[in-house]
Amino acid sequence: MANHVRIATIGSPTEQVHKDLQPQEMVEHMIEFWKGKLNQVLPDRPDLIVVSEACDRLVTPSFSTDQLLEYYRVRKDQVRDYFATTAKEHRCNIVYSATRQADDGTWRNSSVVLDRSGNTAGIYSKNHLTIDENETGGKLYGREAPLIECDFGKIACAICFDLNFDELLSKYVKARPDLIIFSSMYHGGLSQVHWAYYCRCYFVGAISRNPCQIRNPFGEVVASSTNYFDFVVANVNLDCCLAHLDYNGEKLVALKSKYGRKVDIYDPGYVGSVMISSEADDISALEMVKEFEIELLDDYFARALAHRHAPGHMES
């Protein structure tokens, strides 16, 4: 059944403050900064808001690592709690990405997913830090790659340098999230396309000083921030799946013939597959596919690979 989700992504650059401010004053300054940024998208009543990596990190002249850690110790959960209050007040999910101190006192680079009640739905800690983040910044590598349950579906998170590693991508390919959330300070370029396509899901990038983009499962940009505005809000339909054109041509015609406007069959061209999305209130895309015995993209590839390895099919 149609699963329309309104997504806002914000890629604000790290805020700069005067180094002579006391840490608590810096925290209060940061909260005011994010009030202004969130107010850009809240009138659109998004279901999900995503912000860029280390969103409440401070940049000040001659600010040392020790001073930054002292700021974080004073900050504690104040900024997160502000985001949680906003999520509850506006009935939206928010992904708050920031440096976080764990219960044992060690540090992580994490994305905290807050639900519509302001509660923590899940936490992802960056699996693939840069070496400097560990050696100089004192952060530990995350171990887990959870799928986090939201009211609209399951999300997977990645942070910045993560996008370079197939080790994490392969976990998500198997896990099949409905949405990938990418909070970052670098764009990732073609890696964004790669991750969206291989996970067969929508991809949301919230990236400091770079375009913040929402991509469909083919990796195509469906919405982007601009040089004028560091945010974008767009609707996506997560009730979708991919099917190859081979052996499915007549079935796709029959599917469209029966359901008309209740189904969208999108062809991006050049990749030999289409995206089937349900716009109906009473039947899902997968149910439509099952009804017409349409073979999904991954099932077709698995069948083709098995056929190659069947006895007598391969040259000796």
Phi and psi in degrees as a GROMACS rama.xvg file:
@    title "Ramachandran Plot"
@    xaxis  label "Phi"
@    yaxis  label "Psi"
@TYPE xy
-49.3754  132.499  ALA-2
-128.324  73.6706  ASN-3
-79.0834  126.337  HIS-4
-124.769  129.132  VAL-5
-94.1672  118.324  ARG-6
-116.945  133.524  ILE-7
-115.662  134.294  ALA-8
-127.974  134.724  THR-9
-126.383  128.382  ILE-10
-119.87  49.4873  GLY-11
-66.7077  140.976  SER-12
-66.5744  156.359  PRO-13
-58.3146  133.957  THR-14
-72.3161  141.692  GLU-15
-105.092  135.673  GLN-16
-132.15  162.236  VAL-17
-72.7337  135.48  HIS-18
-67.9549  -16.7065  LYS-19
-82.6057  -7.34255  ASP-20
-67.4449  148.661  LEU-21
-74.2245  153.137  GLN-22
-52.5173  -41.2207  PRO-23
-66.5381  -35.1595  GLN-24
-65.0044  -36.4334  GLU-25
-64.8216  -40.378  MET-26
-61.0136  -47.3227  VAL-27
-63.4795  -38.1448  GLU-28
-61.6877  -42.6521  HIS-29
-65.0037  -40.5095  MET-30
-63.0369  -41.9147  ILE-31
-64.36  -38.9824  GLU-32
-58.5204  -46.3031  PHE-33
-75.3964  -24.471  TRP-34
-59.2244  -45.6144  LYS-35
-63.6901  -41.4311  GLY-36
-67.8938  -44.7471  LYS-37
-67.6894  -31.4507  LEU-38
-64.4548  -15.4566  ASN-39
-69.915  -31.3074  GLN-40
-111.155  -19.5426  VAL-41
-61.1032  -33.3204  LEU-42
-59.8989  -22.6824  PRO-43
-80.2074  -3.27045  ASP-44
50.5086  58.7836  ARG-45
-69.5352  153.845  PRO-46
-81.5405  -25.7354  ASP-47
-145.267  133.664  LEU-48
-121.053  131.62  ILE-49
-120.749  134.488  VAL-50
-118.272  163.38  VAL-51
-74.8731  168.589  SER-52
-58.2085  143.973  GLU-53
47.9452  49.1402  ALA-54
-63.8442  -24.2986  CYS-55
-112.132  22.3652  ASP-56
-73.6468  142.077  ARG-57
-98.572  146.771  LEU-58
-120.738  116.361  VAL-59
-135.617  153.933  THR-60
-58.8419  130.684  PRO-61
59.899  32.4771  SER-62
-86.1235  116.588  PHE-63
-83.0005  167.817  SER-64
-61.0489  -40.2935  THR-65
-63.0321  -40.1618  ASP-66
-66.4682  -38.163  GLN-67
-64.9636  -42.628  LEU-68
-64.6097  -35.162  LEU-69
-64.8735  -40.5732  GLU-70
-58.9094  -44.8456  TYR-71
-63.8394  -36.5344  TYR-72
-66.3427  -36.6174  ARG-73
-74.1196  -40.6363  VAL-74
-59.2683  -43.5294  ARG-75
47.035  -118.192  LYS-76
-107.57  16.8296  ASP-77
-62.1061  -45.0698  GLN-78
-70.8511  -41.8107  VAL-79
-58.4114  -42.0695  ARG-80
-65.3023  -33.1739  ASP-81
-63.9043  -45.3181  TYR-82
-61.4324  -39.7918  PHE-83
-64.4471  -41.7733  ALA-84
-62.6723  -40.7984  THR-85
-64.4484  -42.6742  THR-86
-59.5648  -43.1268  ALA-87
-68.6106  -44.5349  LYS-88
-64.2667  -38.2165  GLU-89
-104.064  6.644  HIS-90
52.4659  53.4929  ARG-91
-136.081  161.232  CYS-92
-90.3829  142.322  ASN-93
-133.086  135.357  ILE-94
-101.814  109.551  VAL-95
-99.8967  114.455  TYR-96
-108.487  122.341  SER-97
-165.143  166.39  ALA-98
-68.71  133.061  THR-99
-133.636  137.671  ARG-100
-94.249  124.637  GLN-101
-75.8656  170.573  ALA-102
-61.2635  -27.7618  ASP-103
-87.7735  6.06691  ASP-104
91.6559  -8.54334  GLY-105
-82.2963  167.588  THR-106
-113.147  149.439  TRP-107
-135.93  159.251  ARG-108
-104.025  108.229  ASN-109
-128.918  155.787  SER-110
-112.651  121.792  SER-111
-104.446  122.064  VAL-112
-94.588  119.339  VAL-113
-106.202  132.334  LEU-114
-88.1177  -175.03  ASP-115
-69.1373  -12.782  ARG-116
-97.3024  1.29056  SER-117
84.4912  4.52461  GLY-118
-85.4857  156.939  ASN-119
-80.1675  115.435  THR-120
-82.7882  -26.6377  ALA-121
175.469  163.503  GLY-122
-132.966  132.43  ILE-123
-114.849  129.516  TYR-124
-108.498  130.06  SER-125
-46.4514  116.976  LYS-126
-73.8019  -35.7283  ASN-127
-119.432  82.3572  HIS-128
-67.8449  159.261  LEU-129
-72.8002  155.974  THR-130
-57.4252  -39.8166  ILE-131
-65.3962  -34.255  ASP-132
-58.938  -35.7605  GLU-133
-81.8395  -49.2103  ASN-134
-74.5832  -39.5432  GLU-135
-98.9171  -42.549  THR-136
-80.0884  -14.9013  GLY-137
75.4537  17.1185  GLY-138
-88.5784  152.032  LYS-139
-100.523  148.635  LEU-140
-68.3672  137.824  TYR-141
-71.1983  152.507  GLY-142
-107.552  -36.4196  ARG-143
-95.0376  155.822  GLU-144
-132.709  71.6356  ALA-145
-76.2025  152.499  PRO-146
-88.3416  128.704  LEU-147
-105.885  125.462  ILE-148
-78.1898  124.22  GLU-149
-117.332  170.052  CYS-150
-69.2373  -14.6906  ASP-151
-104.671  -7.10863  PHE-152
152.049  -168.906  GLY-153
-101.649  132.375  LYS-154
-115.218  149.386  ILE-155
-117.101  142.793  ALA-156
-113.614  148.271  CYS-157
-141.335  151.298  ALA-158
-130.684  117.651  ILE-159
45.8148  -106.546  CYS-160
-58.6984  -22.3131  PHE-161
-49.7939  -35.3036  ASP-162
-66.6183  -9.25771  LEU-163
-88.7924  -2.04618  ASN-164
-122.092  119.917  PHE-165
-68.1959  -19.7797  ASP-166
-57.216  -44.3387  GLU-167
-76.9856  -42.8066  LEU-168
-57.3901  -42.618  LEU-169
-62.8519  -32.534  SER-170
-64.9607  -41.5978  LYS-171
-74.4207  -32.3774  TYR-172
-58.4174  -41.8527  VAL-173
-73.1822  -35.5941  LYS-174
-76.7032  -25.3119  ALA-175
59.2479  66.0518  ARG-176
-70.4895  162.379  PRO-177
-84.8451  -21.2859  ASP-178
-157.043  137.46  LEU-179
-105.366  129.4  ILE-180
-107.8  123.005  ILE-181
-122.08  102.352  PHE-182
-97.7481  130.533  SER-183
-158.519  168.987  SER-184
-113.656  -3.80453  MET-185
-129.175  153.598  TYR-186
-75.3288  -45.919  HIS-187
98.4132  -20.6641  GLY-188
54.7947  -127.59  GLY-189
-63.7719  -19.2307  LEU-190
-63.8792  -32.315  SER-191
-60.204  -45.9644  GLN-192
-60.9464  -45.8798  VAL-193
-58.1678  -47.8584  HIS-194
-66.6981  -44.226  TRP-195
-60.2809  -47.1747  ALA-196
-68.1495  -44.5125  TYR-197
-74.3484  -23.5474  TYR-198
-90.6475  -6.12911  CYS-199
55.9553  40.7747  ARG-200
-147.596  168.443  CYS-201
-68.658  153.317  TYR-202
-133.597  128.423  PHE-203
-118.329  119.116  VAL-204
-106.944  125.423  GLY-205
-115.767  106.626  ALA-206
-131.945  123.025  ILE-207
-64.4561  129.916  SER-208
62.5901  18.8963  ARG-209
-139.215  164.37  ASN-210
-58.7061  132.033  PRO-211
-93.8505  121.029  CYS-212
-130.191  146.567  GLN-213
-110.259  126.085  ILE-214
-117.979  146.783  ARG-215
-83.0218  176.543  ASN-216
-62.9459  -10.8535  PRO-217
-89.9468  -1.34774  PHE-218
85.1451  5.60941  GLY-219
-79.0065  141.901  GLU-220
-74.3404  123.196  VAL-221
-105.673  -15.1855  VAL-222
-160.879  145.899  ALA-223
-150.022  144.596  SER-224
-70.8984  171.968  SER-225
-129.86  -178.181  THR-226
-68.9167  -13.9808  ASN-227
-95.5287  -34.0419  TYR-228
-129.735  131.898  PHE-229
-90.4051  21.83  ASP-230
-144.552  162.56  PHE-231
-152.044  148.021  VAL-232
-126.753  133.571  VAL-233
-152.624  157.191  ALA-234
-96.3787  138.249  ASN-235
-131.936  154.45  VAL-236
-109.23  108.257  ASN-237
-79.491  -8.15053  LEU-238
-84.8103  81.5869  ASP-239
-147.896  163.487  CYS-240
-156.656  162.04  CYS-241
-109.036  139.188  LEU-242
-134.92  141.56  ALA-243
-76.7955  156.731  HIS-244
-76.8539  -27.0012  LEU-245
-58.6035  131.573  ASP-246
67.1882  -1.51793  TYR-247
-112.462  -1.77709  ASN-248
-53.7739  -56.0947  GLY-249
-66.6779  -33.0004  GLU-250
-66.8816  -38.7334  LYS-251
-66.0944  -38.8567  LEU-252
-62.8244  -42.883  VAL-253
-65.9912  -38.9373  ALA-254
-59.895  -47.7263  LEU-255
-66.6965  -37.6879  LYS-256
-61.5384  -39.7722  SER-257
-76.4473  -45.343  LYS-258
-99.5989  -13.2711  TYR-259
50.9021  -121.962  GLY-260
-70.709  -10.8968  ARG-261
-78.1569  -8.10379  LYS-262
-132.332  140.554  VAL-263
-115.615  124.795  ASP-264
-114.65  105.37  ILE-265
-104.596  126.68  TYR-266
-110.022  112.928  ASP-267
-79.3129  -12.4427  PRO-268
83.8479  149.271  GLY-269
74.3486  -17.2621  TYR-270
-107.403  -1.06589  VAL-271
71.5726  15.6585  GLY-272
-140.687  164.053  SER-273
-131.162  160.575  VAL-274
-106.571  124.119  MET-275
-102.331  121.697  ILE-276
-123.753  134.744  SER-277
-87.6356  128.909  SER-278
-108.231  12.4504  GLU-279
-90.5876  157.866  ALA-280
-92.3088  -11.8418  ASP-281
-126.044  4.45896  ASP-282
-152.063  138.468  ILE-283
-88.8552  167.337  SER-284
-61.9549  -41.364  ALA-285
-66.7083  -34.7983  LEU-286
-66.75  -38.8573  GLU-287
-61.4562  -45.3944  MET-288
-60.7939  -43.9447  VAL-289
-63.6177  -40.2388  LYS-290
-59.0034  -38.8563  GLU-291
-101.565  9.42074  PHE-292
53.8269  43.5556  GLU-293
-82.2417  129.056  ILE-294
-83.3818  124.05  GLU-295
-70.5045  159.277  LEU-296
-56.4457  -49.7208  LEU-297
-69.1551  -33.9566  ASP-298
-65.7748  -38.6652  ASP-299
-66.5427  -45.0422  TYR-300
-62.3183  -40.1205  PHE-301
-64.6713  -40.6411  ALA-302
-65.1168  -41.5261  ARG-303
-65.1741  -38.9412  ALA-304
-67.8338  -42.0727  LEU-305
-63.4034  -37.5173  ALA-306
-64.6387  -37.915  HIS-307
-61.1498  -39.1688  ARG-308
-90.8707  1.05611  HIS-309
-65.9055  149.089  ALA-310
-55.1101  133.416  PRO-311
83.8357  -1.02856  GLY-312
-93.4262  -13.6309  HIS-313
-117.014  144.236  MET-314
-60.8098  148.066  GLU-315
